[in-house]
């Protein structure tokens, strides 16, 4: 589990196709990430949210880790657009006793959304996203949503769009400052909404 509060911005240093004889057929890509995390305190097998995608550390060294990515994950996320030098939001998994500053985030990306507008509002920025119709039922005004691993509050919603307010601190400390119109982002719906919708679908 994560909180949706970004604690580092990493840089993609390598993208390779693993030897499936060793990694298993599920492994499609291995990504190498440069980080400011103290990797001495990160175990092999630990989870790190990479722009909202929960990935498992399979190799590490000082200021660097590698994680394998499956075809399923690639199909649901923006990972296929990452390149050498791409910046990604990073968050380590929660430990028992950690403060919950955001909201509970699984790191299981549901889909991608497209940025269709970015406008200034005082010192903040309003980001408007277009989302597939099937996922809009999970988006509620004043509800929570996770965008590229960042826990955010939904402002306004329309038929298949919604917007969020990005305050200066979030803009300065995440990859939102790198984003432009038409960029795709990873989206995880609120956990409670996911389960409520499943219950209602069965009725």
N, C-alpha and C positions, 0 to 999 in steps of 0.2 A: 504494500500500500504506500501511497504518496500523499502529499498535501496540495500539490499544484503550486507550490512556491519555489521558484527557480533559484538555485544556489550557485550555479556556474553556467557560463556559456562555453561550450566546447567547439572544437574545429575538426572536421573530418580530414584525417590524414591519409587514409587508405581505404580502398574498396576492392575486395578480391573475392574470387569464387573459390570456396574451400574444396579440399580433396574429400569428396563424399565417402570414400572408403573409410576415412577416419571420423568424419563429422556426422555421417548419417544422411539419408536422402532428403530429410526435411531442410537441411541447411542450404540456402541458395546463395547468400552473400555473407562475407565477414567484413564488418566495418571497423576501422581503427580510429579512435577518437583521442585528440589531445585535450587535456583537462587540467584545471587547477586543483582538483581533488587530491588529497594526500592518499595515494594508492596503497600506501603501507597499511592503511586502515580499511581497505576494501578487499574482501575475500574473493577468491575465484568462486564463481557461482552466485555472487551477490547480484542484486537487481539495481539497475540504474535507468531512470526514465530519460529517454533521448527524444526531445521534442514531443513528449507525451507517450512515447512507445516504450513499454517496459522490456528491456533487453538484459540478458544475462552475461556477466563478465566471464570470458573464457580464457583471457590472457591479459596480463598487466605488467607494467613497468612504471618507473617514475614518471608521473605526468601523462600517462597514456594507458588506454585499455582497448581491448578488442571484444566484439560481440557478434554472434552469429544471428542471421536474420532468415526467417523462413519465407517461402513463396506466399503463404497466407498473409503474413504481416505486410509484405510488400504490396499485395493487392489491395489492402485496406488503408494504406498510409502514403505519405509523401516520400518515403525512403527512396523510391525509384528516381526521384528528382535530385537527390543529394549528390554532390560532386566533391572532389578534392577541394578543400578550402571552405566548404559550406559551414555556416555557423548553426549550431543546434543548442536548444535549451537543455540543461542537465539538472536532475534532482536525484539524490540518493534515496533509497527506500527508508521508510520510517522504522525506528527502533522502539521497543516498548518503553514508554515514559517520555517520548518526544512530544513537544508541544504541537498541537494541531492548529496551525495558523491559517490554513486555507480550508479545504474540505476534503473528505476522503476521496482519493483518486486511485483507480485500479491500474492505470497504465495500459489498459486494453482499448486501443483506438477503435471506434466504431466505423468511422468513415472520414472522408475529407470534405472540406468546405472551401469555397472560393471567395477571396476578398473582392468585393465589387465597388467599395468606396472607402475612402479615408478622408475625414474632414476634421479640422481643428475646432475645439470647443474650449475656449480659454487656454489654459496650459495643457489640457489633455487632448487626446485624439479619439475620435469616434470611428471605429472599424465596423463596416457593414459586411456581412457574409451571406452568400447564397448557399443554401443547403438542400439536399435531395428531399423531396416531399415526404418520403417515408420516415425521415428522422425529425421532421418539424414537430411531431407530436410530443417529443421529449424536451422541447425548448419552451420555457415559460418566462414571462416578464418577471424580473427579480429573482429568477431561479439561477442555478449554477450551471456552468458549462466549462469544459476544459479545452483550451485551444493551444496546440503545440506545447502541451504540458502545463500551461498556466491556468490556474483557477480564476475564473472571471464571473461577474454577475451580468446577466442579460438585461439590457435596457428595453428596447422596443422590438416587437415581432410583427411580421407581416405574413403573407401566405407562404412564402418559401425563403424569407430573409429575416435576419435579426441583427442587432448591433450591440456592441459592448463599448464601454468607456475605458480607454487605456490611460492611466494616470502617468505623470512624468517619471515616477520611480520605476514603474513596470516597463515603460518605454526604454529607459536607460539601462535596465538590468536584464533584459531579455532580447530575443532576436526580433521582436516587433519593430524595432528601429530599422531593420533590414528589409521589411516587407513593403510590397507595392501592390497596386490593383492587379487583379488577375492571378496573383499568387495563390497556390493551394496551401491549406493548413490541415493538420491532424485535429480531429474532433472526437472527444469522448463525452457522451451524454452523462447527466447526473445519475449516479448509481440507483438512487431511490426511484427515479423516473423509469429506469430500465426495468426494474422488477414490477412496478405498478402496471406498466404497459403490458408486460407478459401475463400478469394475472387477468387483466381486463380482456386480453385477446383470447383467453381460454373460456371466458364466460359466454 
